Amino acid sequence: MKKVLHLFPAYKIGGAPVNVLRFIKGSRDKVFNYAAAYKVDDQLFAEYVHETEESFDVDLTSFKLKSFVKLLRIVRKINPDIIHANGKGGALYAFLLFIFYRKKIFYTFRGFHIKYMGIKHKFHIYFEKIFSLFYVKAVAVSPSEKDFYLKITGVKAEKVEVIGNGVEITQSSLPRNILMEVDRYKINIVSLSRIDEVKDIITMVKSFELLKNTEAALHIMGGFLTGDESYKNEVDNVIKTLSSKDQIYLWGDIQGAGNYVNNFDIYLSTSLSEGLPTSIIEAGLSKVPVVASDCNGNIDLIKDGQTGYLFLKKDIGGLVEKLSLCINQLGSKEQLEILENNLNQMNTYSINSHVSKLIKLYSKKD
């Protein structure tokens, strides 16, 4: 069996680490899996150690010469057949590793978006074009992510395949500390979003303020990565100015957060860009109505009035309108139809399907 080394920034609750782990669990009898990332969450790292042939603690959150040298030694030690990069951090290290070890490289974007402007933006686009000459295939997790990537980078369409994430949930009761707060409110809105500018948490909290609903609470489950401290401070400062500040809960990273979505009344996404939002699939499987921005990724899942409630990204007024509509329709025949439509499409995102498609991709020639 082939050896696959998965690279991503950090062992931290979030899209890439969780989805990679799901693939690893589902492909034990098909490939030998290894992983390298920065150990942030001890419990998640321990799970990786248990599920892989070997997992390594390497800080890939930004470029560090020490981390690159450590990766070189790891590659020399395990001699993988494939290096699978996840996100920009994984891509940079995979590109540099290729210079020394000509391994087959695959690259999953994990929510491709443009974060920079000016020179940084040009450098980012130039890197994507150059990197496309070295990887075998890139993986977009939704059609809209693929379209966006090709439009922005100019990379050839045949270099990119669409393979949706595999998702599973086990509906669970909330931890006691969260349940105590949820029980205080008639309507509980949840978002599984890290505190990151691309998740547009500021639009989220400002819109919640304008609901002016003292019977509602907003629960945000997700921490923040190194480099996002300034945005986290900005979010904290905005919340402090709101009259609804005591109704907004920042729970940080919650292990298995997707298993708790069924305990809430509404799922909310204000993202500016997504790949294929796992949390929206988890909400769909939990039969919780979704209010979402019209960013790439979200629009592959949420059709306004059919599978959820869609608003223009960064449009605070539009979000308030859709949230109000969703609240007013809770339990109605119209909303029950929306939930059923959403559930029907979410059932297509199985882990077995994801694993088989990725294994097939690994067999492709350069």
NUFI-850072 format. One line per field, with one value per residue (C-alpha): residue number from 1; residue in one letter; chain; z negated, x negated, y negated. Coordinates in nm, 4 decimals. Example, Ala and Ser with C-alpha at 12.3 -4.5 7.8 and 13.67 -1.06 7.14 Angstrom:
<pts>
num: c(1|2)
residu: c(a|s)
chaine: c(A|A)
c3: c(-0.7800|-0.7140)
c1: c(-1.2300|-1.3670)
c2: c(0.4500|0.1060)
</pts>
This chain:
<pts>
num: c(1|2|3|4|5|6|7|8|9|10|11|12|13|14|15|16|17|18|19|20|21|22|23|24|25|26|27|28|29|30|31|32|33|34|35|36|37|38|39|40|41|42|43|44|45|46|47|48|49|50|51|52|53|54|55|56|57|58|59|60|61|62|63|64|65|66|67|68|69|70|71|72|73|74|75|76|77|78|79|80|81|82|83|84|85|86|87|88|89|90|91|92|93|94|95|96|97|98|99|100|101|102|103|104|105|106|107|108|109|110|111|112|113|114|115|116|117|118|119|120|121|122|123|124|125|126|127|128|129|130|131|132|133|134|135|136|137|138|139|140|141|142|143|144|145|146|147|148|149|150|151|152|153|154|155|156|157|158|159|160|161|162|163|164|165|166|167|168|169|170|171|172|173|174|175|176|177|178|179|180|181|182|183|184|185|186|187|188|189|190|191|192|193|194|195|196|197|198|199|200|201|202|203|204|205|206|207|208|209|210|211|212|213|214|215|216|217|218|219|220|221|222|223|224|225|226|227|228|229|230|231|232|233|234|235|236|237|238|239|240|241|242|243|244|245|246|247|248|249|250|251|252|253|254|255|256|257|258|259|260|261|262|263|264|265|266|267|268|269|270|271|272|273|274|275|276|277|278|279|280|281|282|283|284|285|286|287|288|289|290|291|292|293|294|295|296|297|298|299|300|301|302|303|304|305|306|307|308|309|310|311|312|313|314|315|316|317|318|319|320|321|322|323|324|325|326|327|328|329|330|331|332|333|334|335|336|337|338|339|340|341|342|343|344|345|346|347|348|349|350|351|352|353|354|355|356|357|358|359|360|361|362|363|364|365|366)
residu: c(m|k|k|v|l|h|l|f|p|a|y|k|i|g|g|a|p|v|n|v|l|r|f|i|k|g|s|r|d|k|v|f|n|y|a|a|a|y|k|v|d|d|q|l|f|a|e|y|v|h|e|t|e|e|s|f|d|v|d|l|t|s|f|k|l|k|s|f|v|k|l|l|r|i|v|r|k|i|n|p|d|i|i|h|a|n|g|k|g|g|a|l|y|a|f|l|l|f|i|f|y|r|k|k|i|f|y|t|f|r|g|f|h|i|k|y|m|g|i|k|h|k|f|h|i|y|f|e|k|i|f|s|l|f|y|v|k|a|v|a|v|s|p|s|e|k|d|f|y|l|k|i|t|g|v|k|a|e|k|v|e|v|i|g|n|g|v|e|i|t|q|s|s|l|p|r|n|i|l|m|e|v|d|r|y|k|i|n|i|v|s|l|s|r|i|d|e|v|k|d|i|i|t|m|v|k|s|f|e|l|l|k|n|t|e|a|a|l|h|i|m|g|g|f|l|t|g|d|e|s|y|k|n|e|v|d|n|v|i|k|t|l|s|s|k|d|q|i|y|l|w|g|d|i|q|g|a|g|n|y|v|n|n|f|d|i|y|l|s|t|s|l|s|e|g|l|p|t|s|i|i|e|a|g|l|s|k|v|p|v|v|a|s|d|c|n|g|n|i|d|l|i|k|d|g|q|t|g|y|l|f|l|k|k|d|i|g|g|l|v|e|k|l|s|l|c|i|n|q|l|g|s|k|e|q|l|e|i|l|e|n|n|l|n|q|m|n|t|y|s|i|n|s|h|v|s|k|l|i|k|l|y|s|k|k|d)
chaine: c(A|A|A|A|A|A|A|A|A|A|A|A|A|A|A|A|A|A|A|A|A|A|A|A|A|A|A|A|A|A|A|A|A|A|A|A|A|A|A|A|A|A|A|A|A|A|A|A|A|A|A|A|A|A|A|A|A|A|A|A|A|A|A|A|A|A|A|A|A|A|A|A|A|A|A|A|A|A|A|A|A|A|A|A|A|A|A|A|A|A|A|A|A|A|A|A|A|A|A|A|A|A|A|A|A|A|A|A|A|A|A|A|A|A|A|A|A|A|A|A|A|A|A|A|A|A|A|A|A|A|A|A|A|A|A|A|A|A|A|A|A|A|A|A|A|A|A|A|A|A|A|A|A|A|A|A|A|A|A|A|A|A|A|A|A|A|A|A|A|A|A|A|A|A|A|A|A|A|A|A|A|A|A|A|A|A|A|A|A|A|A|A|A|A|A|A|A|A|A|A|A|A|A|A|A|A|A|A|A|A|A|A|A|A|A|A|A|A|A|A|A|A|A|A|A|A|A|A|A|A|A|A|A|A|A|A|A|A|A|A|A|A|A|A|A|A|A|A|A|A|A|A|A|A|A|A|A|A|A|A|A|A|A|A|A|A|A|A|A|A|A|A|A|A|A|A|A|A|A|A|A|A|A|A|A|A|A|A|A|A|A|A|A|A|A|A|A|A|A|A|A|A|A|A|A|A|A|A|A|A|A|A|A|A|A|A|A|A|A|A|A|A|A|A|A|A|A|A|A|A|A|A|A|A|A|A|A|A|A|A|A|A|A|A|A|A|A|A|A|A|A|A|A|A|A|A|A|A|A|A|A|A|A|A|A|A)
c3: c(0.0000|0.0676|-0.2098|-0.2343|-0.4388|-0.5178|-0.5817|-0.7400|-0.9738|-1.3161|-1.5089|-1.6069|-1.5900|-1.2485|-0.8887|-0.7586|-1.0625|-1.1180|-0.7519|-0.7092|-1.0189|-0.8782|-0.5591|-0.7609|-0.9626|-0.6472|-0.4478|-0.6953|-0.4673|-0.1542|-0.2364|-0.5155|-0.6595|-0.8282|-0.9422|-1.0260|-1.1841|-1.4928|-1.8159|-1.9553|-2.0749|-2.2768|-2.2463|-1.8685|-1.8339|-2.0451|-1.8135|-1.5116|-1.6808|-1.7369|-1.3852|-1.1733|-1.1276|-1.2834|-1.3435|-1.3930|-1.5797|-1.3361|-1.3379|-0.9895|-1.0848|-0.9086|-0.7348|-0.9737|-0.8627|-1.1695|-1.0714|-0.7138|-0.8240|-1.0547|-0.7652|-0.5456|-0.8089|-0.8381|-0.4634|-0.4523|-0.7414|-0.6226|-0.2451|-0.1526|0.1955|0.1736|-0.0056|-0.0444|-0.1286|-0.2906|-0.2765|-0.1999|-0.4831|-0.3694|-0.0079|-0.0788|-0.2644|-0.0031|0.2713|0.0893|0.0115|0.3815|0.4491|0.2366|0.2712|0.5984|0.4417|0.5910|0.4490|0.4096|0.2807|0.1187|0.0908|-0.2233|-0.1555|0.1024|0.0481|0.1080|-0.2164|-0.0889|0.1321|0.3391|0.3576|0.1220|0.3419|0.6573|0.4842|0.3659|0.7158|0.8661|0.6117|0.6980|1.0673|1.0073|0.7578|1.0117|1.2262|0.9481|0.7983|0.9713|0.8887|0.6717|0.4937|0.4619|0.2212|0.4122|0.7720|0.6718|0.4989|0.8154|1.0305|0.7949|0.7829|1.1607|1.2127|0.9639|1.0420|1.4111|1.3377|1.6054|1.5338|1.5833|1.2812|1.0412|0.9386|0.7196|0.4299|0.1551|-0.2105|-0.3851|-0.6906|-0.9749|-1.3026|-1.6232|-1.7744|-2.1359|-2.4400|-2.5168|-2.7837|-3.1080|-3.1109|-2.7628|-2.8285|-3.1317|-2.9127|-2.6230|-2.8612|-2.9496|-2.6033|-2.3813|-2.0594|-2.0334|-1.7236|-1.6727|-1.4432|-1.4251|-1.3145|-1.4202|-1.5013|-1.1648|-0.9325|-0.6530|-0.8818|-0.9225|-1.2895|-1.3185|-1.0706|-1.2695|-1.6080|-1.4701|-1.2959|-1.6119|-1.7966|-1.5438|-1.6008|-1.9360|-2.0660|-2.4382|-2.4098|-2.1705|-2.2221|-1.9786|-2.0414|-1.8499|-1.8758|-1.7465|-1.8629|-1.6684|-1.5151|-1.5649|-1.3448|-1.4091|-1.7519|-1.6248|-1.4649|-1.7851|-1.9797|-1.7277|-1.7707|-2.1503|-2.1367|-1.9109|-2.1371|-2.4404|-2.2768|-2.2127|-2.4381|-2.3606|-2.4723|-2.7541|-2.4992|-2.2885|-2.3879|-2.2534|-2.3554|-2.1870|-2.0422|-2.1264|-2.0527|-1.8209|-1.7935|-1.4926|-1.7119|-1.9210|-1.6443|-1.6934|-2.0305|-1.8655|-1.6751|-1.3903|-1.2271|-1.1053|-0.8634|-0.7708|-0.5853|-0.3045|-0.1492|-0.2042|-0.0374|-0.1281|-0.4759|-0.6882|-0.9609|-0.7203|-0.6204|-0.9906|-1.0439|-0.7485|-0.8880|-1.2245|-1.0605|-1.1880|-0.9568|-0.8019|-0.7433|-0.5310|-0.3299|0.0468|0.0583|0.2650|0.0885|-0.0906|0.2386|0.3350|0.0413|-0.0398|0.2123|0.0761|-0.0204|0.0895|-0.1376|-0.3663|-0.3908|-0.1865|-0.2199|-0.0503|-0.2336|-0.4579|-0.4208|-0.7833|-0.6939|-0.4670|-0.7368|-0.9963|-0.7511|-0.6840|-1.0519|-1.1394|-0.8654|-0.9832|-1.3435|-1.2391|-1.0373|-1.3103|-1.3155|-1.0148|-0.7163|-0.4898|-0.7069|-0.7480|-0.3677|-0.3621|-0.6267|-0.4361|-0.1111|-0.2888|-0.4592|-0.1277|0.0308|-0.2798|-0.2794|0.0375|-0.1521|-0.2918|-0.4151|-0.2011|0.1125|0.0187|-0.0546|0.2656|0.4834|0.3180|0.3392|0.7090|0.7490|0.5841|0.8567|1.1316|1.3091|1.3178)
c1: c(0.0000|-0.1066|-0.2377|-0.0692|-0.2066|0.0618|-0.0556|0.1605|0.0830|0.1899|0.3611|0.6456|1.0220|1.1296|1.2012|0.8694|0.7560|1.1030|1.1599|0.8111|0.8671|1.1973|1.0171|0.7446|0.9997|1.1846|0.8760|0.6851|0.7060|0.6157|0.3082|0.0570|0.1240|-0.1198|-0.0620|-0.2702|-0.1367|-0.1801|-0.0509|0.2003|0.4768|0.3306|0.6456|0.6654|0.2941|0.3378|0.6176|0.3901|0.1153|0.3634|0.5106|0.1941|-0.1219|-0.2988|-0.2162|-0.4670|-0.4641|-0.5965|-0.4991|-0.3598|-0.1549|-0.4132|-0.7438|-1.0237|-1.3591|-1.3650|-1.0289|-1.1410|-1.4584|-1.2477|-1.0138|-1.3094|-1.4183|-1.0658|-1.0358|-1.3745|-1.2693|-0.9257|-0.9862|-0.6224|-0.4888|-0.2564|-0.2652|0.0831|0.0803|0.3796|0.4227|0.1627|-0.0697|-0.0804|-0.1256|-0.4348|-0.6110|-0.5121|-0.6530|-0.9863|-1.0017|-0.9619|-1.2941|-1.4705|-1.2413|-1.0512|-0.7392|-0.3897|-0.2104|0.1624|0.3097|0.6486|0.7285|0.9469|1.1372|0.9301|0.9575|0.7633|0.6432|0.3816|0.3544|0.0817|-0.2544|-0.1459|0.1553|-0.0600|-0.3105|-0.0308|0.1147|-0.2318|-0.2998|0.0266|-0.0617|-0.4137|-0.2964|-0.0438|-0.3398|-0.4546|-0.1442|0.0332|0.3814|0.5405|0.8668|1.1500|1.4191|1.7000|1.7681|1.7779|1.4394|1.2909|1.4410|1.3103|0.9612|0.9340|1.0654|0.8237|0.5094|0.5401|0.4341|0.5417|0.8816|0.7556|0.5266|0.8226|1.0780|1.3860|1.4168|1.6608|1.5769|1.6999|1.9063|2.0572|2.2170|2.3273|2.5936|2.4999|2.6171|2.4378|2.1683|2.3272|2.1644|2.3010|2.6395|2.6944|2.6614|2.8665|3.1523|3.1784|3.3038|3.5998|3.3943|3.0325|2.8265|2.4978|2.1982|1.9013|1.6559|1.3028|1.2298|1.0852|1.1409|1.2628|1.5443|1.6584|1.7508|1.7983|2.0874|2.2287|2.2313|2.3468|2.6396|2.7329|2.7388|2.9868|3.2258|3.3051|3.4326|3.3758|3.5003|3.2187|2.8524|2.5615|2.3117|1.9829|1.7766|1.4224|1.0875|0.8281|0.4897|0.1585|0.1680|0.5367|0.4881|0.5497|0.8805|0.9796|0.9117|1.1196|1.4099|1.3838|1.3866|1.6928|1.8836|1.8085|1.9970|2.3141|2.6181|2.6589|2.3031|2.4256|2.6236|2.3132|2.0997|1.7508|1.6965|1.3586|1.2618|1.5098|1.4136|1.6714|1.8703|2.0657|2.2265|2.3908|2.5591|2.8864|2.9268|2.9681|3.2500|3.0592|2.7182|2.5461|2.2570|2.1286|1.8193|1.6615|1.5201|1.5535|1.4466|1.7315|1.8505|1.8559|2.0557|2.3411|2.3524|2.3592|2.6460|2.8318|2.7858|2.9129|3.2231|3.1334|3.2252|2.9264|2.8848|2.5736|2.3818|2.3667|1.9939|1.8380|1.8867|2.2024|2.3855|2.3177|2.5319|2.7781|3.0390|3.2509|3.5972|3.5209|3.2480|3.1958|3.1832|2.9191|2.8024|2.5373|2.2070|2.1232|2.4829|2.5848|2.9352|2.9896|2.8704|3.1044|3.3922|3.3116|3.2544|3.5878|3.7614|3.5990|3.7034|4.0605|4.0794|3.9453|4.1644|4.3701|4.4635|4.2460|3.9410|4.0016|3.9893|3.6630|3.5140|3.6201|3.4701|3.1465|3.1277|3.1762|2.8720|2.6514|2.6832|2.4700|2.1582|2.0467|1.6977|1.6875|1.7535|1.4868|1.2275|1.2895|1.2646|0.9410|0.7828|0.8718|0.7089|0.3891|0.3601|0.3448|0.0153|-0.1687)
c2: c(0.0000|-0.3572|-0.5807|-0.9224|-1.2116|-1.4713|-1.8286|-2.1014|-2.3937|-2.2629|-1.9853|-2.2136|-2.1688|-2.2944|-2.1997|-2.0646|-1.8591|-1.7108|-1.6223|-1.4761|-1.2630|-1.1369|-1.0337|-0.8608|-0.6622|-0.5607|-0.4551|-0.2367|0.0683|-0.1283|-0.3430|-0.3966|-0.7416|-0.9804|-1.3397|-1.6446|-1.9640|-2.1798|-2.0250|-2.2744|-2.0433|-1.7529|-1.5428|-1.5789|-1.5043|-1.1913|-1.0803|-1.1296|-0.9292|-0.6472|-0.6489|-0.6938|-0.4922|-0.7893|-1.1559|-1.4346|-1.7637|-2.0249|-2.3924|-2.4574|-2.7656|-2.9842|-2.9271|-2.8392|-2.6972|-2.4742|-2.3229|-2.2678|-2.0876|-1.8699|-1.7865|-1.6932|-1.4425|-1.3033|-1.2515|-1.0838|-0.8575|-0.7418|-0.7783|-0.8543|-0.7857|-1.0869|-1.4208|-1.5652|-1.9368|-2.1037|-2.4806|-2.7457|-2.6408|-2.2812|-2.3912|-2.6001|-2.3211|-2.0620|-2.2844|-2.3207|-1.9487|-1.8705|-2.0419|-1.7792|-1.4784|-1.4325|-1.2861|-1.2938|-1.5965|-1.6511|-1.9747|-2.0375|-2.4112|-2.3879|-2.7080|-2.8943|-3.2695|-3.5894|-3.7399|-3.9840|-4.2921|-4.4542|-4.2760|-3.9979|-3.9279|-3.9092|-3.6822|-3.4524|-3.4190|-3.3660|-3.0907|-2.9123|-2.9166|-2.7855|-2.5236|-2.3919|-2.2808|-2.0484|-1.8908|-1.6015|-1.7289|-1.9924|-1.9179|-2.1668|-2.0523|-2.2261|-2.3387|-2.7061|-2.6780|-2.5277|-2.8046|-3.0732|-2.9215|-2.8936|-3.2473|-3.4044|-3.2030|-3.1199|-2.7609|-2.5089|-2.3528|-1.9974|-2.0367|-2.0603|-1.7969|-1.8404|-1.5961|-1.6872|-1.6308|-1.3194|-1.4055|-1.2061|-1.3086|-1.1423|-1.3617|-1.4252|-1.6180|-1.9433|-1.9650|-2.0816|-2.4287|-2.5081|-2.3470|-2.5713|-2.8814|-2.7395|-2.6633|-3.0315|-3.1273|-3.0496|-3.0730|-2.9611|-3.0406|-2.8571|-2.8996|-2.6642|-2.9316|-3.0049|-3.3695|-3.4596|-3.7546|-3.5253|-3.4046|-3.7684|-3.7346|-4.1112|-4.1051|-3.8135|-3.9880|-4.3248|-4.1570|-3.9697|-4.3021|-4.4430|-4.1529|-4.3175|-3.9854|-3.9349|-3.5757|-3.4770|-3.3880|-3.3555|-3.0747|-3.0765|-2.7597|-2.7995|-2.9288|-3.1241|-3.0522|-3.2263|-3.5360|-3.6045|-3.7642|-4.1181|-4.0166|-3.8334|-4.1557|-4.3499|-4.1080|-4.1295|-4.5093|-4.5177|-4.2785|-4.4970|-4.7870|-4.5835|-4.5896|-4.2178|-4.1323|-3.9077|-3.7038|-3.6286|-3.3297|-3.2618|-2.9004|-2.8519|-2.5147|-2.2396|-1.8801|-1.7189|-2.0426|-1.9162|-1.6523|-1.9260|-2.1281|-1.9392|-2.1147|-2.4553|-2.6244|-2.7938|-2.7528|-3.0723|-3.1255|-3.4733|-3.3487|-3.5474|-3.2303|-2.8560|-2.5351|-2.3044|-2.4066|-2.0914|-2.2636|-2.3440|-1.9771|-1.8866|-2.1305|-1.9781|-1.6271|-1.7553|-1.9110|-2.2581|-2.5503|-2.7295|-3.1023|-3.1562|-3.4146|-3.3732|-3.2988|-3.0212|-2.6891|-2.8011|-2.8499|-2.4876|-2.3793|-2.6574|-2.7678|-3.0508|-2.9335|-2.5762|-2.4384|-2.7366|-3.1154|-3.2994|-3.6613|-3.8748|-3.8457|-4.1438|-4.2679|-4.3244|-4.4394|-4.1411|-3.9037|-4.0539|-4.0128|-3.6447|-3.5663|-3.7249|-3.5260|-3.2030|-3.2702|-3.3508|-3.0280|-2.7976|-2.4878|-2.5980|-2.3821|-2.6022|-2.5485|-2.1754|-2.1447|-2.3401|-2.1091|-1.7977|-1.9308|-2.0103|-1.6714|-1.4904|-1.6574|-1.6264|-1.2488|-1.2392|-1.3543|-1.0195|-0.9375|-0.6218|-0.8258|-1.0798|-0.8109|-0.6133|-0.9256|-1.0384|-0.6929|-0.6852|-1.0270|-0.9012|-0.6374|-0.8997|-0.9502|-1.2832)
</pts>
